[in-house]
Amino acid sequence: MLLAATNSGTLIIALPNLERSLHASLLALVWVILAYLIAATVLVLTAGRLSDLFGRKRAYVGGFVVFALASLGAGFSTDATMLICWRVLQGIGSAFLFANAAALVTDAFPREQLGLAMGANTMIAAVGLVLGPVLGGALVEISWHWVFWFNVPLALAGALWGALVLHELAKPDTVRGLDLFGTITFVVGLTGLVLGVSKGGLSGWDNTTVIVSLALAVVLLPLWVLIEKRATAPMLDLTMFSNRLFAAATGAAFINGLARFALMFLFVFYFQGAQSNSAIEAGIKLMPLALGMLVASPLAGIYADRHGSRALAAIGMLVTAAGLAGMTTLAVHSPYWQSMIWLALVGIGSGMFNSPNTAAIMGVVPANRRGVAAGARTLLQNTGAVLSIAFVLAIVTSSIPKSTLFAVFSGVTSGLAAQKLDPFIANMHTALWVLVATSILGAFVCLLRPSHATDESQPILDGDGGRLRAPVVRAGRQEQAEPVSSR
């Protein structure tokens, strides 16, 4: 978690420098982020499925090794296309890490401590988010190559640690097979949607590539759902969503990714572009977002263990919405203390939401299905994140002169008058209001899950042909599950 969060922050802060060094177009620059996210998103369920079949430890250690090799190659890239290819390989390695991280934590802790465990995990992510932008700002002062190379020793250390310490606790899933047709359909459909949306704002919505990409998405994404319903070993087991807690919590994870992920992306260009800060200054200014998560995550996990996750997750989304709404008051020359308050508030809301929501998802599935469940959560959250960047980019880049866009996204606006930047600020406000509305919708979705009184009486999903098991609760603790009929 530390590696993933730090890597994300270091790269985002380095984007303006990458654009100048590799002479990358704005669309190529954005796809350095999106290619990684799409690969990790699409393959995370396949990675979770392979982990359930062949062992979590093996898949987890292998993910670290692949990530290390891809990071080494990315640092040697000579143009944006080569870098995007290495980022895809990084995403493949990350898929095996993402699919197993939550499952390994769930294996290691009893259910009544799961919220605290997930809170600690989210807190470590927040530490990475604090370190990432500052470290990225320092590394690009040396050379942008080190933004990738610093991952190599960390990833190799993670692989060695996992090989020495981890044990296989879960029995392999008895249902064999992989849904390759479904995976291919989803990757082409999601890529079409993201490419169409991200390019539409830059090239116009009547562009041939935009139209063809969106048409592919309209056809293939619904087709993917039909494929998953009929597959014997589906990429995404839709029977899991018959459980109301699981369905509402994963739906909220998707909306949270949609509402929050593009924020750091947006503020890197606000600080480095509109306000002409250096990479290190921008990294330091982004710290309140992570510090808010760092404080709120473990406290939220402890509270959720005692009182349930529904109200806390909903309140977290509303706090996030309030912070995003406050950001719409920012202008080109707004003092930093205003940005600091709103970033911290969004961080607190995210910490209140993430750890209880993840614990609720993982606590409702049996051990042999946790890889698939963790994959489903990451799939939906990362799909929201990918779409978040694509939609925000489309909004921010619409109706802005190309020269101003280049100045903002390459971080060289020191010679521009404030009125030249007004269209960018106006579009940023529009994008933020869209994220506010999305967060409020997420709060309503959180309230669709059962209350704490019925959390533990909800059926726990089994991998046995959609069959469900209900937990037996004695003295406030869950004991051995007894079979019940499928709903």
N, C-alpha and C positions, 0 to 999 in steps of 0.2 A: 504493500500500500504506500509506503514511504517512497519507493522507487517510482511508482506510477504517478503519484501526485507531484513529486519534485520535477520529474521529466516534463509533465504538462506545463508547469509554470515557467520553467527555463526556456522552453521552446516558444511559447506565446510572447514572452518579453523580447525574444530575439527576432521576431518576424520583420520589423522594419530593417534591421541590419541584414537579414537574409535577402530581402528584396534588393537592397543596394549591392550586396556582394555577388549574388547569382544572377542579377539582372532579370529577376522573375517578374512576370505579370501579376497583377493583383489576384486574378483568378487562380493562377498557379500557386501563389503564396497561400491562399485559403485552402487549396487542396493538399498542401503539405500537412495541414491539420486534419482535413476531412478524410483523406485516404487512410490514415492511421485509424481514425474512429470507425470508418465503415468496415475495414478489415476486422478490427476487434469486435465490432457489433455483430456482424454477420456470422463470424466463426465461433463466437463465444458459446452458442448452444451446441455446435458440433464438438467443440472442445470439452464442454461439460458432459456430453454424451460419451465421448471417448474416455473421459476420466472415470465416469461411473462404470464403464465396461472393463477398463484395464488398470485402474488404480489412480487415485488422486496424487499420490506422492510422485509417481513417475511423470505424470503430465505437468505437475507444478514445477519440478526441477527442469524438465525439458523446456518449459516456457521461458525460464530465466536464461538458459543457454541461447535460445533463438534470439531473445531480446538483446543479449550482449553482442552477438555477431552482427545483428542488424544495426545496432548503434555504432559499432565500429565502421561498418560500410557507409553509413549515412554521413559520417564525418569526412569521408573522402569524396563526397559528391562534387561534381564539377558544374552541374546545372540543376534546374528545378525538377526536370523529368527524372533524372537519376535519384534525386533525393526523395521524390514521391514513391518510387519503387522500393527504396529501402524502408520508407515509412510503412508501406504495406506489410513488409516482413516483420517490422516491429509490432504492427498490429496483430499479426498471427501469433507471435510470442506472447503478447499481452492477453490475447483471448484465453490462453491456457492459464494465465495467472488470475485473470478476473473470474473465470469460471470456477476456480477452486478456492480462492481466498475466503469467501464467506462460508463455503462448505467446510473448510478445514477448521475455522473458528467454531462453527456449529457442532462439528464432531467433538471438539475439545471441551465444550462447556455444557453443563446441565441447563435445561430450559429456563429455570428461574434466575440464572445469571447471564442469560444470552444478551439481554439489553445492555448490560454493563460491558460485556465483551465487545459487542458491536460498537458501543460508544467509544471504547478504547481504540478500536480499529479506525473509526472515523476521526478520532482525535489525532492519530498518527498521520492520516491523510491531511488534516489541517496543518500539522507541522510541516509536511511536504509542501503544502501550498504557501506557507510562510517563507520557507527556504527557497522555493523554486524561482520566483521572480527576482529576488535579491541575488541569488546565485547566478541566474541567467544574465542579469545585468553586469555582474562581475566577469563572467566568462566571455561575453561578447566583446568586452574591452580587450581581452587577450586575443581571441579569434572565435568566430562563430562555430568552428569545427568542434570546440570543446563543449558546446552545448549538447552534443551527442556523445562525445568520447567519455565524458565524466560518468555516463551510465555503465560503461563496460566493467570497471572493477566492482561497482555495487551489484550488478546483475550476477557476476561470477561468484561473489561472496554469498548472494542469496541462494544460488544453485548448490554451493558447497554446504551451506547451513541446512538447506532442505534435505539434502542427501544424507547428512549425518544425524539429524534430529527427528525428522518426521517418521511416523509409522502409519501403515495402512490400517484404518479402523473399520471402514465400511465394507460390507460384502459386495462383490460385483453385481451389477444389475443382471437379472436373468433374461431380460428382453434384449435380443441382439439386433444388430443392423444399424445402418446410417441412411439418412434421408438426403442423398446427394442432389436429387432433382429439386427438392424443396429448397435446399441451400442455394443452388444456382439461380432459381427463380427469384428468391428473395434478394440476392446480391445485385442482380441486374435491375430489379424493380426499385430497390432503395437507391442505388447509384443513379438511376435515371431521374428519380424524384429530386435528389440532392443536387445533381448537376443542372437540371432544368431550373430549379429555384435559384441557385447561386449564380448562374450565368444570366438569368433573366433580368436581374437588376442592372447588370453591366452592359449587356448587348441588346436588350430590348426583348419583350415577350413574343415578338413575331419572328425572332431568329429561328432558323431551321433546326439547329441543334437543340434549342430549348423546347420547341414543339415536339420533336421526336422523343426526347428524353422524358418529358412529362407524359406523352402518350404511352410509352413503355411502362411507366409507373402505374398509370391508370389500369392497364391491362394485367400486368404481372402481379401486383400486390394482392388484389382480390383472388387471382388464380392461386397464389401461394397459400392463402387461407383454405381454399378448397382442397389443395394437395395435402395440407397438414391434417385435415379432418379425415382423410381416407388412407393415409400412410400407415403401415404397420409399425414402423419405428420412426415417428415424425421428428423433424428438427425441433419443433415446438409442440409439446404435448398439450393440446387444447383442453383435455379433460381436467388439467390442474385448475383451470379457471372456473370449474363448477363449485369450488370452495369460495365463498363470498369474501373471506378475509384475504386470501391469496389474490383474488381478482382485483379487489379494491386497492390493496397495497401495491401491486405491480403497476396498476393503472396510474396511481399517484406517483410512482417512481418515474414513469414515462413523462408525466406532466412536469415534475420537478426538473428533469433534465432539459425539457423544452423551455422552461421558464428561467433557468439560472445559468446554464452552461455558457452561453454567448456573452455573459456579463464581463468576464475577465478579458475575453477577446476584444470587446467593445472599449473597455477602459484602458487597455494598452494603447490604443490609437487615440483615445481622448487625452491621456497624459503625454504620450510621446509626440502625437500629431498636433492636436488643438492647443495644448499647453506647452509644447516644445521642451518637455523634460528629457533628460538622458535616460538610458535604459536602466541604470542603477536607481535613479530617482523614481522612475515609474514603478520599479519593483518594490521599493520601500513604501510607496504610496498605496500599493495594492494589499499591503499586509493586514489592515483591519478586517478585510473579508475573511482571511484565514484565521485570524485571532478570534473572531466571533465564533467560528466553528470550533476552534480549539477549546474554548470555554464551555460552550453549550452542549457539545456532543456527549461527554461522559455523564454530565448531570441529567441530560435527557434520557440516556440509557438507564440510569438508576431509577428515575421516576417511572419509566415505562415498565420496568420489571415489577414495580409495586402496584401501579394503577392502570396499566394498559397503554396502548399506543394511539388509539383513535383520536382523542381530543388533542393530545400533544402534537401529533403530526399535522392536524388541521390548523392548529394555532401557529405552528412553524411556517406553514405556507402563507398564512395571513401576515405574519411578521415580515416574511420575505417580500410580499406584495407591498407592504408599507415602506420598506426600504427602497424598493424599485420606484415607487411613486415619488419618494423624496428626491431621487436622482433626476427627475424631470425638471427640477429647479436649477440645475447646474448650467452655467454658461461658460464662454471661453475663458473669462478671467475670474471665475468663482474661486474663493479662497479654499485651501485644501481642507480645512476643518469641516466644511460641509460634505465633501466627498468622503471623508473619514467616517463621519456619523452614519451615512447611508450604507457604505460598504460594510461597516461593522454590524449594522442591523440586518442586512441580508445574510451575513455570515452566521449570526445568532439564529435566524430563522432556519437556515440550512442545517445547522447542527441539531436544532430541535426536531427537524423532520427526519433526517437520514438514518441515524442509528435506531430509533424505535421502529421505523418503517422496515428497515432491513431485518431486524430481529423478528418482526411480525411475519415477514415472508418466510424466513428460514426456519422459524419455530413450528411451522404448520406442515412440514413435509418429513417423511421418514428418511433414515440415514442413507438408504441406497438410492434416493432420488434427489439428494441435495445438490449434486453437480448440475443436474438439469434445472432445478429450481433457481440456483444462483445464476445459471446461464440465462434463464428467462428474465430475471430481474435486470441483469446487465444488458441484455438485448434491448429491453424496452427503455431503460434509462439512457443508454447510449444512442438509441434511435432518436429519442427526444433531443439529446445533445447535438447530434449531427444536424437535425432539422432546425434546431435553435440557431446555429451559426449560419446555415443557409438562408433562413428567413430574415435574420437580422442583417446579413450582408445585403440581401435584396432591398430591404427598406433603406438602409443607410446610404447605399450607392445610387439610389434613384434620384434623378433630376439634379445631380451635382456635376459641375464642369470637370472634365477629365484631369485638368491640371491641378485643381484643388484636391481631387481624390488622390492623385499621385503624391502630392505634398503631405497629406494627412497620413497615408498608409506607409510612406517611407520615412516619416518622422522628421521632415525638413520644412516645417511651416514657419520658421522664425521670421521670414521676410513677408509673410502674408498679413494683411489687415484683418481686424476682427470680423468685419462685414463679409469678407471672403469666406470665412469659416462658419458664418451663420447657417447656411443650408445644411452643413454637416451636423451642427448642434440640433437643428430642428428635426432632422431625420433620426438622430439619436434619441430624442425625446419621444418621437412616434414609436420607435422600436421598444423603448422602455415601457410605454403604456400598453403595448401588446403583451409584454412579459408580465405586467401587473395583472391584466385580465386572465392570463394563463394561470398565474399563481392562485388567484381567487377560485378559478375552476378546480384547481388541484385540492383546495381546502374542502370543497363540496364532495369531491371523490373520496377523500380521506374519511369523511363522515358516513360513507356507505358501508364501511366495514362494521363487524359486530362490536358491541361494547366490551369492556374488559370482563364483565361478568359472564359473557358467553364466548370469549376468545378461546378458552380451553375446552369448551364443549363442541367447538366446530370440528367436523371430521377432518382428519389428517390424511392427505393424499397418499395413496400407495401406488406403486408401479405395476400392480397386478391387474392389468386390463382395465384401468380406471376405477378399480375397487377402492373403497375408502375405509379408514380405520378411525374410530373415535377414541380419544384418550380417556383413561380412567383417572380421576383426580381424587386423591386422598390426602387429607391434612394439608391442603393447599399446594401439593406437589403432584406432578404428572408421573404416573407409574406405567406399567406395561399396557400397551394398547390392545383392545379387543376388537375383533372384526365386526363390522356392521354392514348392512346391505347398502348397495350403491344408491345415491340419490339421483 
